[in-house]
Amino acid sequence: MRLSALVRTSAWVTVVLLLSFGSCHPAQPSRQSIKLFLDQMKPSFRISWRNMSCPLCKTIFGIIDVALMNNANEERVAHALGEACTRLHLAAEKVCREITELFRDDFILVLLKSVLRPSEACAVLVGPTCGKFDLYNAWNITLPKVPKPPVVPPSAPATGSPQSRVLFLTDIHWDQEYAVGSAADCKDPLCCRNDSGMPSWRRREAGYWGTYSTCDLPLWTIEHLLEHVAKSGPWDWVYWTGDIPAHNVWSQTRTQQLSELTVISRLIHKHLGPNVTVYPAIGNHESAPVNSFPPPFIHGNKSSTWLYNTMAEEWAPWLPEPALKTLRYGGFYTLEIQPGLRVVSLNMNFCAQENIWLMINSTDPANQLQWLVRVLQSSENKGEKVHIIGHIPPGLCLGSWSWNYYHIVNRYESTIAGQFFGHTHTDEFQMFYDEETLTRPLSVAFVAPSVTTYVNLNPGYRVYVMDGNYPNSSRMVLDHETYILNLTEANHGPEAPWTPDPNPKWTLLYRAKEAYGLPSLFPSDMDGLLQTFYKNDPVFQKFWYLRAKGHVSEQCKETCKTTTLCFLRSGRHDILEQCSQIHGYTDNLARAARSTFC
C-alpha cells in the first residue's frame, strides 16, 4: 500500500481528534477519550475496522509511526488531514485547513512521544484480541497517615451572622470579530462575525447586545456587564474561572490570546477597582491551540511559559508572589483570602480529556493533586476552611484524575467548604457522596452559567451568598443568585422595537433558596433537591429553564432528563459511566451528558 494512502488512513483517525479538540459546538462528536473518538469515527467514515485483520492493522500503524518520525512527511500528513476533513464535510474548507495547520506540530510531537503504540491503536480499532488499550493508566495519589477528623454536619448560621457576597464570572468568550447584522446562522462553528456573511431570507442576523445562536459576545456587552456589577456591589471578593477568547479555535494565535487576556484582565481591574480582589482560574480556551496545556516537563517553545508568565504579570495586582510562583510553574496557586479561609485555584486542563499532551503521561500532571493534598492537610492542621475554584467540573475529567480528586474531597470534607467551576455554560451542579456507600452527600461542585451566549443562551453571571467572616463560620454556600441580560428585550428597545435598548437592564433570574424552597445550599439540601427532580417533574422542568438562563425552546423529557440527572449526581467520571449502564444506555448516556460541554 502506498504511503500516501496510509497517511490518509491515519488522517481518518486523527482529523476527528483534531476537530474534537478544537470545538465545543454541540453537533461535534463527543470527546471523552481516544477510544470514544474512534468508536464514533467508525460509523461516520463507514469503515468496518472490526473486519480488518490484526497483522494488517499493526502493519499500517507501524508504517504511520515511521512516517511521522520523518520530518519530511509532516507537510504531507497535514495536507492529508486537511483534505480528509474537507472531503468528509467535518467543517468548511477554510476551517479544516487552518485548524490542521494550527494543531499539526503539537499533535505530531505528542504522537511521537506518546504511549499510543500500534498494538494499542489496533486494540481500539480491531478489538482486545489485537492488543491492550491502556493509554490512560490508573494511578493513586498519596494521602498523609493522619486520621480523618470526625465529621460534624454543617448547621445553619445564627440569625444575623455575617455573610459574604462573592461575584462569580466564567466563560466570557469575547469575540473581536463580532459584527452586528451579520449572519447568525452560518457554516462555521462560530457565527455573528465579519466573515459569517449577511443573513439571507428567513435567516437571523446578529443582534447588538448578543445573539441566540452559535455566537460569542462583543466587547461592549462585556463592558456593560462590568459596569453593572461594579455598581451592584459591594463584593467581598470575586472568583473568575476563565475562558476569555471566542470559539474561533481554528484561527487563534498566541499573540491574540495574550492580547485578549490582557484586555479583559485590565477591564475587570478598572471597573471593579483596586479594593476588590479577583481570584482567577485558567480556562481551556486560554491556550493556542485550544486545550493545549503541556505539563511542566515540556520545556522551550512548546511549554506554557508564554501564557503563565503573562497571567502572572496581569494578575499581580490580585495575587501575592508565592501564588504567582506556582502560577508560573503550572497554572495553579493557593492563598489566604481572610483569616480562616483559603482559596485553591486548580489548573483543570491537567485533567482534561481534550488535552493531547496527557497522551504522553497523564499521571497527576505537574503533581497538582499531590500539591493539593499538602495544602488541604496544612489547612486542616490550622483549622482553615478551603474554597476550590477551577474551570472544568471534576466529573468531566479523565477517569483516574477524577477518582483521585473525589478521594481527596472525601478525605478533607470537613476542610473543603465549597467547590466552584464553570465550562459547561449552563447553571448546574455535581454531587459528591461518601466513597463507601455513595449515598451520604458530603460536598457540592457548583457549576455557574456563562457570560457568553454560546449556544442559544442569555448572557449571565452568578453571585454566591456564603457564611461570612466570623469565628467557626462554615464558609459554605447559603444561597446563590443568577442574573441575566434578556436579549429579546435588550436587542429591541421599548421606544423603537427595531433598535437596541441603549441601556438594557441586567435582571435577577432567580435565587436558589426561594426558587426551590430550600433552607440552605448545604450538600444535604442539594441532594434533597436532586431527589425532588426525580419525583417531581414540574420542579425539574423549572430547573431546566433556569439551567439555560431563561432561554429554552422545549422541555427536557425521557433520555434528556435521565442524562441531566446522571450528570448532577456524578462528581466522578466513573459514576457517570455507571449511571449510563444502570439506565440501559451502555456508554451512550455518558457521551450525551458531555456532548455540549465547551
C-alpha positions in Angstrom: 0.0 0.0 0.0 1.3 3.5 -0.9 2.5 5.7 1.9 0.0 8.5 0.9 -2.9 6.0 1.3 -1.6 5.0 4.7 -1.3 8.6 5.8 -4.9 9.2 4.7 -5.8 6.2 6.8 -4.2 7.9 9.7 -6.0 11.1 8.8 -9.3 9.4 9.3 -8.3 8.7 12.8 -6.5 11.9 13.5 -8.8 14.5 12.0 -11.6 13.5 14.3 -9.3 14.1 17.2 -8.2 17.5 15.9 -11.7 18.8 15.3 -13.0 17.5 18.6 -10.1 19.1 20.5 -10.8 22.4 18.8 -14.5 22.7 19.0 -17.4 22.7 21.5 -20.2 23.0 19.0 -22.9 20.6 20.3 -23.1 18.9 16.9 -19.5 17.8 17.1 -18.5 14.3 18.3 -18.2 13.5 21.9 -14.6 14.0 23.2 -14.1 11.8 26.2 -11.1 9.6 25.3 -9.3 8.3 22.3 -11.5 5.2 22.4 -14.7 7.2 22.3 -13.3 9.3 19.4 -12.5 6.1 17.4 -15.8 4.4 18.3 -17.7 7.4 17.0 -15.5 7.6 13.9 -16.4 4.2 12.7 -20.0 4.9 11.5 -19.0 8.3 10.3 -16.4 7.0 7.9 -18.2 3.8 7.1 -15.1 1.7 7.7 -15.5 -1.7 9.2 -12.4 -1.8 11.4 -13.5 -5.0 13.0 -13.2 -6.8 9.7 -9.5 -5.7 9.4 -7.0 -8.3 10.4 -4.8 -7.7 13.3 -1.5 -8.1 11.4 -2.7 -5.7 8.7 -3.7 -3.1 11.3 -0.4 -3.3 13.1 1.5 -3.0 9.8 -0.5 0.1 8.8 0.1 1.9 12.1 3.7 0.7 12.2 4.3 2.4 8.9 2.5 5.5 10.1 4.8 5.7 13.1 7.8 5.5 10.7 6.3 8.2 8.5 5.7 10.5 11.4 9.3 10.1 12.6 10.4 11.6 9.3 10.1 15.4 9.4 9.8 15.5 5.6 6.4 13.8 5.9 4.8 16.4 8.3 3.6 18.6 5.5 2.2 15.5 3.7 0.4 14.4 6.9 -1.0 17.9 7.5 -2.2 18.2 3.9 -3.9 14.7 4.2 -5.6 15.8 7.3 -7.0 18.9 5.7 -8.2 17.1 2.7 -9.9 14.4 4.8 -11.6 17.0 6.9 -12.9 18.9 3.9 -14.0 15.9 1.8 -15.8 14.3 4.8 -17.6 17.6 5.4 -16.4 17.8 9.0 -16.1 21.6 8.6 -15.8 24.3 6.0 -12.6 24.1 3.8 -11.1 27.2 5.5 -11.7 25.8 9.0 -10.3 22.4 8.1 -7.2 23.9 6.6 -6.5 26.4 9.4 -7.2 24.0 12.3 -5.0 21.3 10.7 -2.1 23.8 10.4 -2.7 25.1 14.0 -2.6 21.7 15.6 -0.1 20.0 13.4 3.2 20.5 15.2 1.8 19.8 18.7 -0.1 16.8 17.6 2.7 15.1 15.7 5.1 15.8 18.6 2.7 14.2 21.1 2.2 11.2 18.8 5.9 10.7 18.7 6.3 10.9 22.5 3.0 9.2 23.5 2.4 5.7 24.5 -0.1 5.1 21.7 1.8 2.2 20.0 0.5 0.3 17.0 -0.8 -2.5 19.2 -2.8 -0.1 21.4 -4.3 1.7 18.4 -5.3 -1.7 16.9 -6.7 -2.8 20.3 -9.1 0.1 19.9 -9.9 -0.4 16.2 -9.9 -4.2 15.9 -10.5 -5.4 19.4 -8.8 -6.6 22.6 -7.6 -9.7 20.8 -5.2 -7.4 18.9 -3.6 -5.7 21.8 -4.1 -3.9 25.1 -5.5 -0.4 25.3 -4.1 1.4 28.4 -3.5 5.0 27.2 -4.6 6.5 30.5 -3.5 4.1 33.2 -4.9 4.1 36.8 -2.8 5.9 39.4 -3.1 6.9 43.0 -2.1 10.0 45.0 -0.7 9.5 48.5 -2.6 10.7 51.5 -0.9 11.5 54.8 -1.3 9.0 57.5 -3.3 11.4 59.6 -6.6 10.1 60.7 -9.6 11.8 59.2 -11.3 14.0 61.8 -14.9 13.1 62.9 -17.4 14.6 60.5 -19.7 17.1 62.0 -22.6 18.0 59.7 -22.8 21.8 59.0 -25.5 23.7 60.8 -27.3 26.9 59.7 -25.6 30.1 61.0 -27.3 32.0 63.7 -29.7 34.8 62.6 -27.8 37.9 61.9 -24.4 36.2 61.3 -22.1 38.0 58.8 -22.4 36.8 55.2 -20.1 37.2 52.2 -21.3 38.2 48.8 -19.0 36.8 46.1 -19.2 37.7 42.5 -18.6 34.8 40.1 -17.6 35.3 36.4 -16.9 32.5 34.0 -16.7 31.8 30.2 -16.7 35.4 28.9 -15.6 34.4 25.4 -15.0 37.8 23.8 -15.3 37.8 20.0 -13.2 40.6 18.5 -14.8 39.9 15.1 -18.4 40.1 16.3 -20.4 42.1 13.7 -23.9 43.4 14.3 -26.2 42.5 11.4 -24.0 39.6 10.2 -25.4 36.1 9.7 -26.3 34.3 13.0 -26.6 31.0 11.1 -23.5 30.1 9.1 -21.5 27.1 8.1 -18.6 27.8 10.6 -18.6 26.6 14.2 -18.8 30.3 15.3 -21.1 32.9 13.6 -22.1 36.5 14.0 -18.7 37.5 12.7 -17.3 39.7 10.0 -16.7 36.6 7.8 -20.1 35.0 8.5 -21.7 36.8 5.6 -25.0 38.6 5.6 -28.2 36.8 6.6 -30.3 35.6 3.7 -34.1 35.4 3.5 -35.6 33.8 6.7 -32.2 33.7 8.4 -31.4 35.5 11.6 -28.9 38.3 12.0 -26.6 39.2 14.9 -28.1 41.5 17.4 -26.4 44.4 19.0 -26.0 43.0 22.6 -25.6 39.4 21.6 -27.5 36.6 19.7 -29.3 33.4 20.5 -27.1 31.2 18.3 -23.6 29.8 18.0 -22.2 33.3 18.7 -20.0 34.8 21.4 -20.1 38.3 22.7 -18.9 41.8 21.5 -16.7 43.8 23.9 -19.4 46.4 24.6 -21.6 43.8 26.2 -18.8 42.6 28.4 -18.0 46.2 29.4 -21.7 46.8 30.1 -21.7 43.8 32.4 -18.7 45.0 34.3 -20.1 48.5 34.7 -23.3 46.9 36.0 -21.6 44.6 38.6 -19.3 47.5 39.7 -22.5 49.3 40.8 -24.2 46.2 42.2 -21.6 45.5 44.9 -20.0 45.8 47.3 -18.3 42.5 46.7 -16.2 40.8 49.3 -14.2 39.2 46.5 -14.5 37.8 43.0 -13.9 34.3 41.6 -13.2 34.3 37.8 -12.8 30.8 36.2 -11.5 31.5 32.7 -12.3 31.1 29.0 -11.6 34.5 27.7 -11.3 34.1 23.9 -14.0 33.3 21.5 -14.7 29.9 19.9 -12.9 30.6 16.6 -10.4 28.0 17.7 -9.2 27.2 14.1 -7.6 30.7 13.7 -6.2 31.7 17.1 -2.6 32.7 17.8 -0.6 33.2 20.9 -0.4 36.9 20.3 -4.2 37.1 20.0 -4.7 35.0 23.2 -2.4 37.2 25.2 -3.9 40.4 23.9 -7.4 39.3 24.9 -6.1 38.1 28.3 -4.6 41.5 28.9 -7.6 43.5 27.8 -10.2 41.6 29.8 -8.0 41.4 33.0 -7.4 45.2 32.9 -11.1 45.9 32.2 -12.1 43.8 35.3 -9.5 45.6 37.4 -10.6 49.0 36.0 -14.3 48.5 36.7 -14.2 46.7 40.0 -11.4 48.9 41.3 -8.3 48.3 43.4 -10.2 47.4 46.6 -11.8 44.3 45.2 -9.6 41.2 44.9 -10.2 38.9 42.0 -9.1 35.2 42.2 -8.8 33.8 38.7 -8.5 30.3 37.3 -7.4 29.1 33.9 -9.9 28.0 31.3 -9.3 25.5 28.4 -9.6 28.3 25.8 -6.7 30.4 27.0 -4.1 28.5 25.1 -3.3 28.3 21.4 -4.1 25.8 20.2 -7.1 25.4 22.4 -6.9 22.7 25.1 -3.1 22.5 24.6 -1.5 22.6 28.1 1.8 20.7 28.3 2.8 19.6 31.8 5.9 21.4 33.2 8.3 18.7 32.0 7.8 20.1 28.4 10.3 23.0 28.0 11.1 25.5 25.4 8.7 27.0 22.8 6.2 24.2 23.3 5.8 24.9 27.0 3.0 27.0 28.5 5.5 29.6 29.9 4.3 32.2 27.4 0.8 32.0 28.9 1.6 31.6 32.6 4.1 34.4 32.6 1.6 36.9 31.1 -1.1 35.7 33.5 1.3 36.4 36.4 2.0 39.9 35.1 -1.6 40.8 34.6 -2.9 39.2 37.9 -0.1 40.5 40.1 -2.4 43.3 41.5 -4.5 40.5 43.0 -2.1 37.7 43.9 1.0 37.7 46.2 4.4 36.4 45.0 4.1 32.8 46.4 0.9 32.3 44.4 2.4 33.8 41.3 5.4 31.4 41.6 3.2 28.3 41.3 1.1 30.1 38.7 4.2 30.5 36.6 5.1 26.8 37.2 1.8 25.1 36.5 -1.1 27.5 36.3 -2.4 26.8 39.9 -2.0 28.6 43.2 -3.3 29.0 46.8 -3.5 31.9 49.2 -5.4 33.1 52.2 -8.4 35.2 51.5 -9.3 36.0 55.0 -8.1 34.6 58.4 -9.7 31.1 58.4 -10.4 30.9 54.7 -8.1 29.8 51.9 -8.7 29.6 48.1 -7.1 27.0 45.9 -7.2 27.7 42.1 -6.6 24.5 40.1 -5.5 24.2 36.5 -8.2 21.8 35.4 -6.6 21.4 32.0 -4.4 18.8 33.6 -7.4 16.6 34.0 -9.0 17.4 30.6 -9.6 14.6 28.2 -9.1 17.1 25.3 -5.6 18.0 26.4 -3.5 16.0 23.9 -0.3 16.4 26.0 -1.7 14.0 28.5 -1.3 11.2 26.0 2.4 11.4 26.9 1.8 11.0 30.7 -1.5 11.6 32.4 -0.3 10.6 35.9 -1.0 13.6 38.2 0.3 16.2 35.7 2.5 18.9 37.5 2.0 16.9 40.7 -1.0 19.2 41.2 -3.2 16.8 43.1 -0.4 15.8 45.5 0.3 19.5 46.0 -3.5 20.0 46.7 -3.3 17.3 49.4 -0.4 19.1 51.1 -2.4 22.4 51.0 -5.5 20.7 52.5 -3.6 18.9 55.2 -1.9 22.2 56.2 -5.3 23.9 56.3 -6.8 21.1 58.3 -4.0 21.4 60.8 -4.6 25.1 61.1 -8.4 24.9 61.2 -8.8 26.7 57.9 -11.7 26.3 55.5 -10.9 26.0 51.8 -12.7 27.0 48.6 -11.6 25.2 45.4 -12.1 27.0 42.1 -11.4 25.8 38.6 -12.8 25.7 35.1 -13.8 22.2 34.2 -16.1 20.3 36.6 -14.4 17.3 38.1 -16.9 14.8 36.8 -15.8 15.6 33.3 -12.2 14.8 33.9 -10.1 11.8 33.0 -11.1 8.8 35.0 -8.1 8.4 37.3 -7.7 12.1 37.9 -11.4 12.3 38.7 -11.3 9.3 41.0 -8.3 10.7 42.9 -9.9 14.2 43.2 -13.1 12.6 44.6 -10.9 10.6 47.0 -9.3 13.8 48.2 -12.7 15.6 48.7 -13.9 12.6 50.7 -10.8 12.7 53.0 -10.9 16.5 53.5 -14.7 17.0 53.5 -14.6 18.9 56.8 -12.0 21.4 55.3 -13.4 21.9 51.8 -16.2 24.4 52.3 -17.0 24.9 48.6 -16.2 24.0 45.0 -16.8 26.4 42.2 -16.5 25.7 38.4 -17.7 26.8 35.0 -17.1 25.5 31.5 -20.5 24.0 30.6 -22.1 27.5 30.1 -25.2 26.3 31.9 -26.4 26.6 35.5 -26.0 23.2 37.3 -24.1 21.3 39.9 -22.4 17.9 40.6 -22.8 16.0 43.8 -20.1 14.3 45.9 -21.0 11.4 48.2 -19.1 9.2 50.6 -17.0 6.6 48.9 -18.2 3.7 51.0 -21.9 3.8 50.1 -22.2 6.7 47.6 -25.3 7.8 49.5 -24.2 10.3 52.1 -23.8 13.8 50.4 -20.7 15.5 51.6 -19.8 18.2 49.0 -21.2 20.1 46.0 -19.4 21.3 43.0 -21.4 24.3 41.9 -21.3 25.0 38.1 -22.1 28.6 37.2 -23.6 29.9 34.0 -21.5 31.6 31.4 -21.2 35.3 30.5 -21.3 34.3 26.8 -24.4 33.4 24.8 -22.8 30.3 23.2 -25.0 28.4 22.4 -28.6 29.9 22.4 -28.3 31.5 25.9 -28.8 34.8 27.5 -25.6 36.4 28.9 -25.4 35.9 32.7 -23.4 35.8 35.9 -23.6 34.4 39.4 -23.5 35.7 42.9 -22.8 33.4 45.8 -24.0 34.2 49.3 -21.7 32.5 51.8 -21.4 32.0 55.5 -19.3 35.0 56.4 -16.2 36.1 58.3 -16.6 35.2 62.0 -15.2 32.5 64.3 -16.2 29.0 63.5 -18.0 30.0 60.3 -18.7 27.1 57.9 -17.8 29.3 54.9 -20.3 27.3 52.9 -22.8 28.5 50.3 -26.1 29.6 51.8 -27.7 30.8 48.6 -26.9 31.9 45.1 -28.4 34.3 42.6 -28.2 34.3 38.8 -28.5 37.5 36.8 -29.1 37.7 33.1 -29.4 40.1 30.2 -32.6 39.2 28.4 -31.5 39.5 24.7 -35.1 39.6 23.4 -35.7 42.8 25.4 -32.1 44.2 25.1 -32.0 44.0 21.3 -35.5 45.6 20.8 -35.8 48.7 22.9 -39.1 49.9 24.3 -39.0 53.1 22.3 -38.2 51.6 18.9 -38.6 47.8 18.6 -36.2 47.5 15.7 -33.3 49.3 17.5 -31.4 48.0 20.6 -32.1 49.4 24.0 -29.2 51.8 24.7 -29.2 50.9 28.4 -30.5 47.4 28.9 -31.1 46.0 32.4 -29.3 43.0 33.9 -32.1 41.4 36.0 -32.3 38.8 38.7 -33.4 35.5 37.1 -33.8 33.6 40.4 -32.5 33.0 43.9 -31.9 29.3 44.6 -33.4 29.0 48.1 -36.5 30.9 47.0 -36.9 29.1 43.7 -36.6 25.6 45.2 -37.8 26.1 48.7 -34.5 25.2 50.4 -33.3 26.2 53.8 -29.7 26.5 52.5 -27.5 25.0 49.8 -25.6 22.6 52.0 -24.8 19.2 50.5 -27.8 17.5 52.2 -30.1 20.2 50.8 -28.7 19.9 47.3 -29.1 16.1 47.5 -32.7 16.5 48.6 -33.3 18.8 45.6 -31.8 16.2 43.3 -34.2 13.6 44.7 -37.1 16.0 44.2 -36.1 16.3 40.5 -36.6 12.5 40.2 -40.0 12.6 41.8 -41.5 15.9 40.8 -41.2 16.7 37.1 -42.5 20.3 37.3 -39.7 21.1 39.7 -37.2 19.5 37.3 -38.6 21.5 34.3 -38.2 24.7 36.4 -34.6 23.7 36.9 -34.2 23.0 33.2 -35.5 26.5 32.4 -33.2 28.1 34.9 -30.3 25.9 33.8 -30.4 27.6 30.4 -30.5 31.1 31.9 -34.2 31.5 31.0 -34.0 30.7 27.3 -35.2 27.2 26.3 -37.2 26.0 23.3 -38.7 22.8 24.7 -39.0 20.7 27.8 -36.4 18.1 28.8 -38.1 14.6 28.9 -37.1 11.0 29.0 -33.5 10.5 27.9 -32.7 14.2 28.2 -33.9 14.1 31.8 -32.1 10.9 32.7 -28.9 12.3 31.2 -29.2 15.5 33.1 -29.9 13.8 36.4 -26.9 11.4 35.9 -24.7 14.5 35.4 -25.9 16.2 38.6 -25.2 13.2 40.8 -21.8 12.4 39.1 -19.0 14.3 40.6 -16.7 11.5 39.5 -16.1 10.2 35.9 -16.9 6.6 36.5 -20.2 7.3 38.4 -21.5 8.9 35.2 -20.4 5.8 33.2 -22.2 3.6 35.8 -25.3 5.7 35.6 -25.3 5.1 31.8 -25.2 1.3 32.4 -27.9 1.3 35.1 -30.3 3.0 32.7 -29.5 0.6 29.9 -27.8 3.2 27.6 -24.4 1.4 27.7 -22.0 4.3 27.2 -24.3 6.5 25.1 -25.8 8.3 28.0 -22.4 9.3 29.3 -21.5 10.6 25.9 -24.7 12.6 25.6 -24.2 14.1 29.1 -20.9 15.6 27.9 -21.9 16.4 24.3 -22.4 20.1 24.7 -19.5 21.0 27.0 -17.0 23.5 25.7 
